[in-house]
Amino acid sequence: TGATLPGFLFDHDSTPARVRLAYTPANYQRLATLKATYDPNQLFRVNHTIPPLKET
């Protein structure tokens, strides 16, 4: 399918843009919302982190 799989992102290529491409837009939005709820201070930020969704 050409999609990036999170399990195959390594340190040298796990940029925020590449991590975003590993998920569908809906899933990325859902994960960012969960991150904002349960980890807004990014305690769990190692590896393929998804930043918390910022409220607008």
Secondary structure, DSSP 8 states (H G I E B T S, - for coil): -----GGG--GGG--HHHHHHTS-HHHHHHHHHHHHHH-TT-SS-SSS--------
